[in-house]
């Protein structure tokens, strides 16, 4: 958009930049990692060694096998919680390692 056509909000300009440079996947990866830490709290974050989003699958590596088993029982609830915090249905599967 050039100056003669009118003004554009910063949000619109950033969204266009992200879209035109195909940066959305990277932005989603960063956002998912932030949301995981915020949603799960410091107790779970302390045992989280890796958060990776590949496609619609979220891979979480944990250093505690007991915590891994406990979280696996609430897998669907965790997916719903994270998607709600993200504001979009980004995660379909959760793999705990």
N, CA, C and O of each residue as an XYZ file, in Angstrom:
388
protein
N       0.855     -1.168      0.000
C       0.000      0.000      0.000
C       0.905      1.235      0.000
O       1.805      1.343      0.833
N       0.672      2.156     -0.919
C       1.502      3.356     -0.925
C       0.789      4.490     -0.200
O      -0.377      4.365      0.174
N       1.477      5.559     -0.011
C       0.950      6.676      0.787
C      -0.287      7.306      0.178
O      -1.154      7.782      0.910
N      -0.391      7.321     -1.132
C      -1.528      7.965     -1.790
C      -2.835      7.229     -1.525
O      -3.903      7.842     -1.546
N      -2.766      5.930     -1.278
C      -3.984      5.144     -1.065
C      -4.551      5.305      0.338
O      -5.715      4.975      0.566
N      -3.774      5.794      1.266
C      -4.272      5.983      2.617
C      -3.355      5.373      3.649
O      -2.281      4.859      3.337
N      -3.799      5.442      4.869
C      -2.989      4.950      5.980
C      -3.329      3.510      6.309
O      -4.414      3.013      6.009
N      -2.362      2.858      6.937
C      -2.505      1.455      7.306
C      -2.036      1.328      8.756
O      -1.037      1.927      9.154
N      -2.769      0.545      9.528
C      -2.364      0.375     10.922
C      -1.094     -0.458     10.997
O      -0.767     -1.205     10.074
N      -0.391     -0.320     12.103
C       0.835     -1.085     12.309
C       0.538     -2.579     12.309
O       1.313     -3.370     11.771
N      -0.583     -2.963     12.912
C      -0.966     -4.372     12.959
C      -1.155     -4.922     11.546
O      -0.680     -6.014     11.232
N      -1.851     -4.163     10.696
C      -2.067     -4.593      9.312
C      -0.746     -4.717      8.567
O      -0.530     -5.672      7.821
N       0.135     -3.746      8.775
C       1.428     -3.763      8.097
C       2.256     -4.967      8.530
O       2.878     -5.623      7.694
N       2.269     -5.264      9.833
C       3.010     -6.420     10.331
C       2.424     -7.724      9.812
O       3.164     -8.627      9.421
N       1.094     -7.829      9.804
C       0.451     -9.039      9.284
C       0.782     -9.255      7.810
O       1.026    -10.386      7.389
N       0.790     -8.179      7.027
C       1.143     -8.296      5.609
C       2.599     -8.722      5.447
O       2.921     -9.545      4.590
N       3.474     -8.157      6.275
C       4.896     -8.517      6.222
C       5.096     -9.989      6.555
O       5.829    -10.692      5.861
N       4.447    -10.452      7.613
C       4.548    -11.855      8.030
C       4.033    -12.771      6.935
O       4.651    -13.790      6.627
N       2.901    -12.407      6.348
C       2.294    -13.232      5.297
C       3.154    -13.245      4.033
O       3.387    -14.305      3.453
N       3.618    -12.088      3.610
C       4.383    -12.012      2.357
C       5.741    -12.700      2.469
O       6.284    -13.156      1.463
N       6.289    -12.781      3.667
C       7.590    -13.422      3.865
C       7.472    -14.842      4.421
O       8.472    -15.454      4.795
N       6.247    -15.358      4.472
C       5.977    -16.730      4.921
C       6.593    -17.023      6.301
O       7.277    -18.029      6.491
N       6.333    -16.130      7.245
C       6.879    -16.246      8.590
C       5.870    -16.771      9.610
O       6.198    -16.885     10.791
N       4.647    -17.091      9.177
C       3.598    -17.473     10.119
C       3.944    -18.725     10.917
O       3.648    -18.786     12.110
N       4.559    -19.720     10.295
C       4.912    -20.949     11.015
C       5.868    -20.655     12.163
O       5.696    -21.174     13.266
N       6.867    -19.831     11.908
C       7.821    -19.452     12.947
C       7.158    -18.659     14.061
O       7.459    -18.854     15.238
N       6.260    -17.769     13.685
C       5.535    -16.977     14.688
C       4.648    -17.886     15.535
O       4.554    -17.704     16.749
N       3.996    -18.863     14.901
C       3.159    -19.813     15.640
C       4.002    -20.630     16.611
O       3.580    -20.878     17.740
N       5.190    -21.050     16.182
C       6.084    -21.837     17.044
C       6.441    -21.051     18.307
O       6.395    -21.589     19.413
N       6.792    -19.798     18.137
C       7.151    -18.951     19.279
C       5.944    -18.751     20.185
O       6.051    -18.846     21.408
N       4.816    -18.480     19.587
C       3.591    -18.233     20.367
C       3.178    -19.486     21.143
O       2.785    -19.378     22.304
N       3.257    -20.662     20.533
C       2.890    -21.910     21.206
C       3.792    -22.144     22.414
O       3.319    -22.558     23.473
N       5.072    -21.882     22.260
C       6.006    -22.062     23.369
C       5.658    -21.133     24.533
O       5.677    -21.547     25.692
N       5.345    -19.891     24.220
C       4.957    -18.921     25.254
C       3.662    -19.340     25.943
O       3.550    -19.273     27.168
N       2.688    -19.770     25.147
C       1.389    -20.169     25.688
C       1.523    -21.418     26.555
O       0.857    -21.528     27.584
N       2.379    -22.364     26.150
C       2.603    -23.574     26.954
C       3.094    -23.186     28.349
O       2.554    -23.647     29.354
N       4.122    -22.335     28.403
C       4.692    -21.924     29.682
C       3.669    -21.177     30.537
O       3.564    -21.428     31.738
N       2.924    -20.274     29.934
C       1.939    -19.483     30.673
C       0.762    -20.336     31.141
O       0.288    -20.176     32.266
N       0.292    -21.237     30.284
C      -0.895    -22.045     30.609
C      -0.602    -23.152     31.602
O      -1.434    -23.455     32.458
N       0.562    -23.756     31.500
C       0.880    -24.905     32.338
C       1.514    -24.511     33.662
O       1.538    -25.314     34.594
N       2.021    -23.306     33.763
C       2.570    -22.822     35.020
C       4.021    -23.208     35.235
O       4.586    -23.990     34.470
N       4.621    -22.655     36.278
C       6.046    -22.876     36.521
C       6.394    -24.318     36.902
O       7.501    -24.776     36.620
N       5.477    -25.030     37.530
C       5.740    -26.414     37.923
C       5.988    -27.312     36.734
O       6.937    -28.096     36.730
N       5.140    -27.205     35.722
C       5.290    -28.018     34.508
C       6.420    -27.459     33.643
O       7.179    -28.226     33.051
N       6.541    -26.141     33.563
C       7.589    -25.517     32.754
C       8.977    -25.939     33.210
O       9.894    -26.063     32.398
N       9.127    -26.159     34.509
C      10.422    -26.558     35.069
C      10.878    -27.908     34.502
O      12.076    -28.142     34.344
N       9.929    -28.788     34.197
C      10.242    -30.125     33.681
C      10.136    -30.215     32.162
O      10.365    -31.280     31.589
N       9.791    -29.110     31.506
C       9.671    -29.089     30.048
C      11.037    -28.798     29.441
O      11.651    -27.774     29.741
N      11.511    -29.703     28.585
C      12.819    -29.511     27.966
C      12.718    -29.036     26.520
O      13.668    -28.461     25.988
N      11.565    -29.275     25.875
C      11.415    -28.872     24.478
C       9.936    -28.728     24.122
O       9.105    -29.540     24.529
N       9.620    -27.682     23.356
C       8.274    -27.449     22.830
C       8.428    -27.223     21.334
O       9.046    -26.246     20.911
N       7.862    -28.136     20.522
C       7.978    -28.021     19.067
C       6.623    -28.215     18.417
O       5.899    -29.162     18.725
N       6.291    -27.309     17.515
C       5.070    -27.421     16.730
C       5.466    -27.827     15.321
O       6.212    -27.120     14.644
N       4.953    -28.984     14.884
C       5.194    -29.467     13.524
C       3.839    -29.738     12.897
O       3.148    -30.689     13.264
N       3.470    -28.897     11.954
C       2.138    -29.009     11.360
C       1.097    -28.688     12.414
O       1.121    -27.611     13.009
N       0.178    -29.624     12.647
C      -0.844    -29.421     13.678
C      -0.577    -30.272     14.915
O      -1.466    -30.466     15.744
N       0.656    -30.783     15.040
C       1.034    -31.632     16.170
C       2.027    -30.895     17.062
O       3.024    -30.353     16.585
N       1.742    -30.883     18.356
C       2.623    -30.267     19.331
C       3.393    -31.364     20.055
O       2.803    -32.259     20.661
N       4.725    -31.281     19.983
C       5.591    -32.244     20.648
C       6.178    -31.587     21.897
O       6.828    -30.545     21.816
N       5.943    -32.203     23.039
C       6.452    -31.698     24.307
C       7.392    -32.743     24.891
O       6.999    -33.893     25.087
N       8.631    -32.350     25.168
C       9.585    -33.236     25.827
C       9.641    -32.854     27.301
O       9.832    -31.690     27.652
N       9.471    -33.849     28.147
C       9.471    -33.634     29.593
C      10.565    -34.467     30.240
O      10.866    -35.572     29.788
N      11.157    -33.933     31.301
C      12.221    -34.653     31.999
C      11.673    -35.541     33.116
O      12.437    -36.247     33.774
N      10.367    -35.512     33.335
C       9.747    -36.322     34.388
C       8.735    -37.297     33.778
O       7.745    -36.879     33.177
N       8.990    -38.593     33.936
C       8.071    -39.600     33.400
C       6.745    -39.597     34.162
O       5.698    -39.883     33.580
N       6.781    -39.281     35.438
C       5.553    -39.218     36.239
C       4.662    -38.089     35.732
O       3.456    -38.272     35.568
N       5.251    -36.927     35.487
C       4.495    -35.786     34.959
C       3.961    -36.098     33.570
O       2.831    -35.733     33.248
N       4.755    -36.765     32.745
C       4.329    -37.136     31.397
C       3.063    -37.992     31.450
O       2.119    -37.752     30.698
N       3.043    -38.985     32.336
C       1.870    -39.849     32.473
C       0.660    -39.067     32.979
O      -0.458    -39.269     32.506
N       0.888    -38.185     33.931
C      -0.208    -37.388     34.490
C      -0.812    -36.468     33.433
O      -2.034    -36.358     33.328
N       0.040    -35.809     32.649
C      -0.448    -34.906     31.601
C      -1.132    -35.665     30.476
O      -2.062    -35.144     29.858
N      -0.693    -36.877     30.200
C      -1.286    -37.639     29.107
C      -2.758    -37.970     29.388
O      -3.537    -38.175     28.457
N      -3.131    -38.020     30.648
C      -4.529    -38.282     31.005
C      -5.447    -37.117     30.624
O      -6.633    -37.316     30.360
N      -4.899    -35.914     30.598
C      -5.697    -34.734     30.253
C      -5.335    -34.142     28.913
O      -5.469    -32.936     28.707
N      -4.876    -34.978     27.999
C      -4.383    -34.534     26.691
C      -5.400    -33.656     25.940
O      -5.041    -32.588     25.444
N      -6.649    -34.094     25.853
C      -7.678    -33.339     25.118
C      -7.932    -31.989     25.774
O      -8.076    -30.976     25.090
N      -7.985    -31.981     27.083
C      -8.220    -30.735     27.817
C      -7.065    -29.746     27.608
O      -7.286    -28.542     27.478
N      -5.843    -30.264     27.576
C      -4.670    -29.417     27.354
C      -4.716    -28.811     25.950
O      -4.433    -27.626     25.778
N      -5.068    -29.610     24.956
C      -5.169    -29.108     23.578
C      -6.195    -27.986     23.507
O      -5.940    -26.943     22.906
N      -7.359    -28.201     24.122
C      -8.408    -27.173     24.124
C      -7.938    -25.893     24.818
O      -8.196    -24.789     24.339
N      -7.253    -26.048     25.938
C      -6.742    -24.911     26.700
C      -5.736    -24.101     25.876
O      -5.800    -22.873     25.832
N      -4.816    -24.802     25.231
C      -3.802    -24.116     24.427
C      -4.409    -23.426     23.209
O      -4.055    -22.287     22.904
N      -5.315    -24.101     22.515
C      -5.966    -23.497     21.345
C      -6.770    -22.263     21.734
O      -6.795    -21.275     21.001
N      -7.425    -22.322     22.885
C      -8.196    -21.170     23.353
C      -7.258    -19.993     23.635
O      -7.557    -18.855     23.273
N      -6.133    -20.270     24.278
C      -5.159    -19.214     24.579
C      -4.536    -18.650     23.301
O      -4.213    -17.463     23.239
N      -4.368    -19.496     22.284
C      -3.802    -19.045     21.007
C      -4.821    -18.262     20.181
O      -4.446    -17.464     19.322
N      -6.091    -18.488     20.438
C      -7.136    -17.801     19.691
C      -7.454    -18.438     18.353
O      -8.168    -17.853     17.539
N      -6.925    -19.642     18.118
C      -7.227    -20.365     16.878
C      -6.944    -21.844     17.079
O      -6.190    -22.228     17.973
N      -7.555    -22.669     16.239
C      -7.387    -24.130     16.321
C      -6.091    -24.523     15.617
O      -6.110    -24.990     14.479
N      -4.993    -24.334     16.289
C      -3.686    -24.586     15.714
C      -3.198    -26.000     16.017
O      -2.513    -26.615     15.199
N      -3.553    -26.511     17.195
C      -3.060    -27.813     17.657
C      -4.164    -28.847     17.581
O      -5.248    -28.648     18.130
N      -3.892    -29.960     16.898
C      -4.855    -31.058     16.797
C      -4.403    -32.271     17.611
O      -5.227    -33.018     18.139
N      -3.070    -32.458     17.707
C      -2.518    -33.603     18.433
C      -1.447    -33.128     19.394
O      -0.751    -32.145     19.137
N      -1.325    -33.846     20.515
C      -0.306    -33.549     21.514
C       0.478    -34.812     21.793
O      -0.087    -35.819     22.221
N       1.774    -34.765     21.552
C       2.647    -35.905     21.795
C       3.573    -35.533     22.968
O       4.323    -34.559     22.901
N       3.501    -36.324     24.028
C       4.341    -36.083     25.200
C       5.473    -37.083     25.169
O       5.234    -38.287     25.080
N       6.704    -36.605     25.241
C       7.872    -37.485     25.193
C       8.636    -37.399     26.505
O       9.656    -38.067     26.669
